[in-house]
C-alpha cells in the first residue's frame, strides 16, 4: 500500500469489510464451525427438521404456479407485518430493553468482577437473584470437569451458593459469570435462529480470546477486557433476539389461523416463510453499536467503564482517537472479523492487511494473536 490508512477516518473499504462479516453472521446460510460446549445443542435436530420441511414445501410450491403466487403474496404480507412491528420496537431503547433478558443485576455483576477489589459478599446476593446463573454455577462445580479440583469430598453434590462461589474462586468467576451472562442473553428457543446464534456466539468467543491475548502481551486489565469483548455484541444480540421474538409471535399466530381455516395452500405458504434475515441485518447495522451503550445508560450505568468504552467505539470517527480500553477491544474485534472472514474464504490477503493496518495491529500482536486456539474458550 502506497498510503497508510492507519488510525485515521475509517475508509469506506473498512466499513464494507465489517458489514460483510455482519452479513455473514446474520444472513449467511452456512453453518458455523462446530466448537466444544456448543450453544443450544438441544435445538439442532429441530433446526434441521424445520429447514428440511421448509425446503420441501418450497420445492413443491415451485412446481405449482398458483400456489407459488399465493406463497409470495402471503410471505410478503407476513414479513411486512413483522418489519413494521420490529421498526416500532427498535425505535425505543426502553422497548428493546423491556423485551431483552438484560437487567441491572447482570451489569452490576460484571462491574464488580472487573473492579480492583472483588468482594464475594457483594457478588453472592446478585447471583442468588439470578436463578439461571445460580443454576449454571452449581452445575459447573458439580460437573466432572470441575470435580477433580475440589477437596476430598468431591463425590458430594454442592448446592450451597456460598460454598459454590468459594470453591470456584474469584479468578474463575471472572471468566465464568460473563460467559454465562452472554449465553443467557443470546436468542434461545427458536430453531430457525440456531445457526445465526451460534455464529454470533462464536464471534464473541473469538473476540474474547483475542482480547485475552492482547492483555497478556501488554499487561493490561484482563477481567475488564475479557468482559467487554464478550459483551461487545450486546446490541446485535438484542436486535436479533427482539426481531426473532417478533417473527415467532407473528408467524405462530398466522400458522395457527391458517391451520384453523383448513386451507392447506395457505398453511404451506405461511410455513415456508423464512425469518427475514436480510431485513434484520439492516436493522443490526443501524442499531447494534448505539444499543451497546444506550441499553446500559437505560439501566443507569452511564458512568460505567463498560458504557464509556462502548460509547467511545460507537461515536469516535477515528480509531486513533480511542482511549486504551476502546482501542484494545477494537483490535480484538478486528482480529475476530478477519479470522471468521478468512475461515469462510470471504476476504483477500490485501483486505486482511488493510484491516490490520487501520486498527494498528503490530506484527508482534499479530504473532501473539495468531498463536491462540480459537476453537475453545478456556474458562478454568
C-alpha positions as CSV (number, residue, x, y, z in Angstrom):
1,X,0.0,0.0,0.0
2,X,1.4,3.4,-1.0
3,X,-0.6,5.3,1.5
4,X,-1.2,4.0,5.1
5,X,-4.8,4.2,6.4
6,X,-3.6,3.5,10.0
7,X,-5.9,5.0,12.6
8,X,-7.5,7.8,10.5
9,X,-11.1,8.4,9.5
10,X,-12.5,4.9,8.7
11,X,-12.2,4.3,4.9
12,X,-15.3,3.0,3.1
13,X,-13.5,-0.2,2.3
14,X,-13.0,-1.0,6.0
15,X,-16.7,-0.3,6.6
16,X,-17.6,-2.6,3.6
17,X,-15.5,-5.5,5.1
18,X,-17.0,-5.1,8.5
19,X,-20.5,-5.1,7.0
20,X,-19.6,-8.2,5.1
21,X,-18.8,-10.0,8.3
22,X,-22.1,-8.8,9.8
23,X,-23.9,-10.2,6.8
24,X,-22.0,-13.5,7.1
25,X,-23.2,-13.8,10.7
26,X,-26.9,-12.9,10.2
27,X,-27.7,-13.6,6.5
28,X,-25.2,-16.3,5.6
29,X,-26.6,-19.8,5.1
30,X,-23.5,-21.7,6.0
31,X,-23.5,-23.5,9.4
32,X,-20.7,-22.4,11.7
33,X,-17.7,-24.5,12.5
34,X,-18.5,-26.7,15.5
35,X,-16.9,-25.9,18.8
36,X,-16.9,-27.7,22.2
37,X,-19.8,-26.7,24.5
38,X,-21.9,-25.8,21.5
39,X,-24.7,-23.3,22.4
40,X,-28.2,-24.7,22.4
41,X,-27.2,-28.1,21.0
42,X,-30.6,-29.5,22.0
43,X,-32.2,-27.4,19.3
44,X,-30.1,-28.8,16.5
45,X,-32.5,-31.6,15.5
46,X,-35.4,-29.1,15.5
47,X,-33.5,-26.7,13.4
48,X,-32.5,-29.3,10.8
49,X,-36.1,-30.7,10.6
50,X,-37.6,-27.2,10.2
51,X,-35.1,-26.4,7.4
52,X,-35.8,-29.7,5.6
53,X,-39.6,-29.1,5.9
54,X,-39.4,-25.6,4.5
55,X,-37.2,-26.7,1.6
56,X,-39.6,-29.5,0.8
57,X,-42.6,-27.1,0.8
58,X,-40.8,-24.5,-1.3
59,X,-39.8,-27.2,-3.8
60,X,-43.4,-28.3,-4.1
61,X,-44.7,-24.7,-4.4
62,X,-42.2,-24.0,-7.3
63,X,-44.0,-26.7,-9.3
64,X,-47.4,-25.2,-8.7
65,X,-47.8,-21.7,-10.3
66,X,-50.9,-20.8,-8.4
67,X,-49.5,-21.9,-5.0
68,X,-46.2,-20.1,-5.7
69,X,-48.1,-16.9,-6.3
70,X,-50.0,-17.4,-3.1
71,X,-46.8,-18.1,-1.2
72,X,-45.2,-14.9,-2.5
73,X,-48.2,-12.8,-1.6
74,X,-48.6,-14.3,1.9
75,X,-44.9,-14.3,2.6
76,X,-44.6,-10.6,1.6
77,X,-47.5,-9.6,3.7
78,X,-46.3,-11.6,6.8
79,X,-42.7,-10.2,6.5
80,X,-44.1,-6.6,6.0
81,X,-46.2,-7.0,9.2
82,X,-43.2,-8.3,11.1
83,X,-40.9,-5.5,9.9
84,X,-43.4,-2.8,10.9
85,X,-43.5,-4.2,14.4
86,X,-39.7,-4.5,14.5
87,X,-39.2,-0.9,13.4
88,X,-41.6,0.3,16.1
89,X,-39.8,-1.7,18.8
90,X,-36.3,-0.8,17.8
91,X,-37.2,2.9,17.7
92,X,-37.2,2.9,21.5
93,X,-34.2,1.8,23.7
94,X,-36.7,1.2,26.6
95,X,-38.8,-1.1,24.4
96,X,-35.7,-3.1,23.4
97,X,-34.6,-3.4,27.0
98,X,-38.1,-4.4,28.1
99,X,-38.1,-7.3,25.6
100,X,-34.5,-8.4,26.2
101,X,-33.1,-10.6,29.0
102,X,-30.7,-7.9,30.2
103,X,-31.1,-6.3,33.7
104,X,-29.1,-4.2,36.1
105,X,-28.1,-7.1,38.2
106,X,-26.1,-8.7,35.4
107,X,-24.3,-5.4,34.6
108,X,-23.6,-4.7,38.2
109,X,-22.1,-8.2,38.5
110,X,-19.8,-7.5,35.5
111,X,-18.7,-4.2,37.2
112,X,-18.0,-5.9,40.5
113,X,-16.0,-8.7,38.8
114,X,-13.6,-6.3,37.0
115,X,-13.2,-3.9,39.9
116,X,-9.8,-3.7,41.6
117,X,-11.1,-5.4,44.8
118,X,-13.6,-8.2,44.1
119,X,-15.8,-8.9,47.1
120,X,-17.6,-12.2,47.1
121,X,-20.0,-10.9,49.8
122,X,-21.4,-8.3,47.3
123,X,-21.5,-10.9,44.4
124,X,-23.4,-13.6,46.3
125,X,-26.8,-11.8,46.6
126,X,-26.7,-10.8,43.0
127,X,-26.1,-14.4,41.9
128,X,-28.9,-15.6,44.2
129,X,-31.2,-13.0,42.5
130,X,-30.4,-14.6,39.1
131,X,-31.7,-18.2,39.3
132,X,-30.4,-19.2,35.9
133,X,-26.9,-18.0,36.8
134,X,-27.0,-19.8,40.2
135,X,-28.1,-23.0,38.4
136,X,-25.3,-22.7,35.8
137,X,-22.6,-22.2,38.5
138,X,-23.9,-25.1,40.6
139,X,-23.9,-27.3,37.5
140,X,-20.4,-26.2,36.7
141,X,-18.9,-27.0,40.1
142,X,-20.7,-30.4,40.2
143,X,-19.5,-31.3,36.6
144,X,-16.8,-33.9,36.0
145,X,-14.6,-31.1,34.6
146,X,-14.5,-29.2,37.9
147,X,-15.0,-32.0,40.5
148,X,-11.3,-33.1,40.5
149,X,-10.3,-29.6,41.6
150,X,-12.4,-29.9,44.8
151,X,-11.2,-31.3,48.1
152,X,-11.6,-35.0,49.2
153,X,-15.4,-34.7,49.4
154,X,-15.6,-34.3,45.6
155,X,-18.2,-37.0,45.3
156,X,-20.7,-34.9,47.2
157,X,-23.1,-32.6,45.3
158,X,-22.5,-28.9,46.3
159,X,-25.7,-26.8,46.3
160,X,-24.9,-24.0,48.8
161,X,-24.1,-20.9,46.7
162,X,-21.6,-19.6,49.3
163,X,-19.6,-22.8,49.0
164,X,-20.0,-22.8,45.3
165,X,-18.6,-19.3,44.9
166,X,-15.7,-20.1,47.3
167,X,-14.8,-23.3,45.5
168,X,-14.8,-21.6,42.1
169,X,-12.7,-18.7,43.3
170,X,-12.6,-15.1,42.1
171,X,-10.4,-15.6,39.0
172,X,-12.6,-18.4,37.7
173,X,-15.8,-16.4,38.4
174,X,-14.3,-13.5,36.4
175,X,-14.3,-15.9,33.4
176,X,-17.5,-17.9,34.1
177,X,-20.0,-15.2,35.0
178,X,-19.6,-13.0,31.9
179,X,-19.7,-16.2,29.8
180,X,-22.9,-17.4,31.3
181,X,-24.4,-13.9,31.1
182,X,-23.8,-13.8,27.4
183,X,-25.2,-17.3,26.9
184,X,-28.3,-16.1,28.8
185,X,-28.7,-13.1,26.5
186,X,-28.4,-15.0,23.3
187,X,-31.6,-15.7,21.3
188,X,-33.0,-19.1,22.5
189,X,-35.8,-21.5,21.8
190,X,-36.1,-20.6,18.1
191,X,-34.8,-23.4,15.9
192,X,-34.7,-21.2,12.8
193,X,-32.2,-18.9,14.5
194,X,-29.9,-21.6,15.8
195,X,-27.1,-21.1,13.2
196,X,-27.2,-17.3,13.5
197,X,-27.0,-17.6,17.3
198,X,-24.0,-20.0,17.1
199,X,-22.2,-17.7,14.6
200,X,-22.7,-14.7,16.8
201,X,-21.7,-16.7,19.9
202,X,-18.5,-17.9,18.1
203,X,-17.6,-14.3,17.1
204,X,-18.0,-13.2,20.7
205,X,-15.8,-16.1,21.9
206,X,-13.1,-15.3,19.3
207,X,-13.1,-11.6,20.3
208,X,-12.7,-12.6,24.0
209,X,-9.8,-14.9,23.3
210,X,-8.1,-12.2,21.1
211,X,-8.6,-9.6,23.9
212,X,-7.0,-12.0,26.4
213,X,-4.0,-12.4,24.1
214,X,-3.6,-8.6,23.8
215,X,-3.9,-8.2,27.5
216,X,-1.2,-10.8,28.2
217,X,1.1,-9.0,25.7
218,X,0.5,-5.5,27.1
219,X,0.0,-6.4,30.8
220,X,-3.5,-4.7,30.8
221,X,-6.7,-5.4,32.9
222,X,-7.6,-8.9,32.0
223,X,-11.0,-9.1,33.7
224,X,-12.3,-5.9,32.1
225,X,-11.0,-6.6,28.5
226,X,-12.5,-10.1,28.7
227,X,-15.9,-9.0,29.8
228,X,-16.0,-6.0,27.5
229,X,-15.0,-8.1,24.4
230,X,-17.5,-10.8,25.2
231,X,-20.3,-8.2,25.6
232,X,-19.4,-6.2,22.6
233,X,-22.1,-8.0,20.6
234,X,-24.8,-7.0,23.2
235,X,-26.5,-4.6,20.8
236,X,-26.5,-7.1,17.9
237,X,-27.7,-9.9,20.3
238,X,-30.7,-7.8,21.5
239,X,-31.6,-6.7,18.0
240,X,-31.7,-10.3,16.7
241,X,-33.4,-11.6,19.8
242,X,-36.1,-8.9,19.6
243,X,-36.6,-9.5,15.9
244,X,-36.8,-13.2,16.4
245,X,-39.4,-13.0,19.1
246,X,-41.5,-10.6,16.9
247,X,-41.2,-13.0,13.9
248,X,-42.0,-16.1,16.0
249,X,-45.1,-14.4,17.5
250,X,-46.5,-13.2,14.2
251,X,-45.5,-16.4,12.3
252,X,-47.1,-18.6,15.0
253,X,-50.3,-16.6,15.0
254,X,-50.6,-16.8,11.2
255,X,-49.8,-20.5,11.2
256,X,-52.5,-21.3,13.8
257,X,-55.1,-19.2,11.9
258,X,-54.1,-21.0,8.6
259,X,-54.4,-24.4,10.3
260,X,-57.8,-23.5,11.8
261,X,-59.0,-22.4,8.3
262,X,-58.1,-25.9,6.9
263,X,-56.6,-24.2,3.9
264,X,-53.6,-26.3,3.0
265,X,-52.1,-23.9,0.5
266,X,-52.4,-21.0,2.9
267,X,-50.8,-23.1,5.7
268,X,-47.9,-24.2,3.4
269,X,-47.4,-20.5,2.4
270,X,-47.0,-19.4,6.0
271,X,-45.0,-22.4,7.0
272,X,-42.5,-21.8,4.1
273,X,-41.9,-18.2,5.1
274,X,-38.4,-17.7,6.5
275,X,-37.0,-15.4,9.1
276,X,-36.3,-12.1,7.3
277,X,-32.6,-12.2,7.8
278,X,-31.7,-9.5,5.3
279,X,-34.1,-7.0,6.9
280,X,-32.7,-7.9,10.4
281,X,-29.2,-7.4,9.1
282,X,-30.1,-3.9,8.0
283,X,-31.6,-3.2,11.4
284,X,-28.5,-4.5,13.1
285,X,-26.3,-2.2,11.0
286,X,-28.3,0.8,12.2
287,X,-28.9,-0.1,15.9
288,X,-26.3,-2.5,17.2
289,X,-23.4,-0.3,18.1
290,X,-25.5,2.5,19.7
291,X,-27.5,0.0,21.7
292,X,-24.3,-1.4,23.3
293,X,-24.1,1.7,25.5
294,X,-27.7,3.0,25.3
295,X,-29.0,-0.1,27.0
296,X,-26.5,0.3,29.8
297,X,-27.5,4.0,30.0
298,X,-31.1,3.0,30.4
299,X,-30.1,0.8,33.4
300,X,-28.4,3.8,35.0
301,X,-24.8,2.8,34.2
302,X,-23.8,5.9,32.4
303,X,-20.5,6.2,34.3
304,X,-19.6,2.6,33.9
305,X,-16.3,1.8,32.3
306,X,-18.1,-0.7,30.1
307,X,-20.6,2.0,28.9
308,X,-17.9,4.6,28.3
309,X,-15.9,2.1,26.2
310,X,-18.9,1.1,24.1
311,X,-19.9,4.7,23.6
312,X,-16.3,5.7,22.6
313,X,-16.3,2.9,20.0
314,X,-19.6,4.0,18.6
315,X,-19.0,7.7,18.4
316,X,-15.3,8.1,17.6
317,X,-14.7,8.9,13.9
318,X,-11.1,7.8,14.0
319,X,-9.5,4.7,15.6
320,X,-6.6,6.9,16.6
321,X,-8.9,9.0,18.8
322,X,-9.9,6.0,21.0
323,X,-8.7,5.6,24.6
324,X,-6.6,2.5,25.5
325,X,-9.6,0.4,26.6
326,X,-11.6,1.0,23.5
327,X,-8.6,0.6,21.2
328,X,-7.8,-2.8,22.6
329,X,-11.4,-4.0,22.3
330,X,-11.5,-2.8,18.7
331,X,-8.2,-4.6,17.8
332,X,-9.6,-7.8,19.3
333,X,-12.8,-7.3,17.3
334,X,-10.8,-6.6,14.1
335,X,-8.9,-9.8,14.5
336,X,-12.2,-11.8,15.1
337,X,-13.8,-10.3,12.0
338,X,-10.8,-11.1,9.8
339,X,-10.5,-14.6,11.3
340,X,-14.1,-15.5,10.5
341,X,-14.0,-14.0,7.0
342,X,-10.8,-15.9,6.2
343,X,-12.3,-19.1,7.5
344,X,-15.2,-18.6,5.1
345,X,-12.9,-17.6,2.2
346,X,-14.7,-14.2,2.2
347,X,-11.7,-11.8,2.4
348,X,-8.5,-11.3,0.4
349,X,-4.9,-11.0,1.7
350,X,-4.9,-7.3,0.8
351,X,-8.1,-6.7,2.7
352,X,-6.7,-8.5,5.7
353,X,-3.6,-6.2,5.6
354,X,-5.9,-3.2,5.2
355,X,-7.9,-4.2,8.4
356,X,-4.7,-4.8,10.4
357,X,-3.2,-1.5,9.2
358,X,-6.3,0.6,10.0
359,X,-6.6,-0.9,13.5
360,X,-2.8,-0.6,14.0
361,X,-2.3,-4.2,14.9
362,X,1.5,-4.6,15.1
363,X,3.5,-7.6,13.9
364,X,4.2,-8.6,17.5
365,X,0.5,-8.5,18.3
366,X,-0.4,-10.5,15.2
367,X,2.1,-13.2,16.1
368,X,0.6,-13.4,19.6
369,X,-3.0,-13.4,18.3
370,X,-2.2,-16.0,15.5
371,X,-0.8,-18.4,18.1
372,X,-4.0,-18.8,20.0
373,X,-6.5,-21.6,19.8
374,X,-9.9,-20.1,18.8
375,X,-11.9,-23.3,19.0
376,X,-12.4,-23.2,22.7
377,X,-12.6,-20.5,25.4
378,X,-10.6,-21.6,28.5
379,X,-12.9,-20.9,31.4
380,X,-11.0,-22.6,34.2
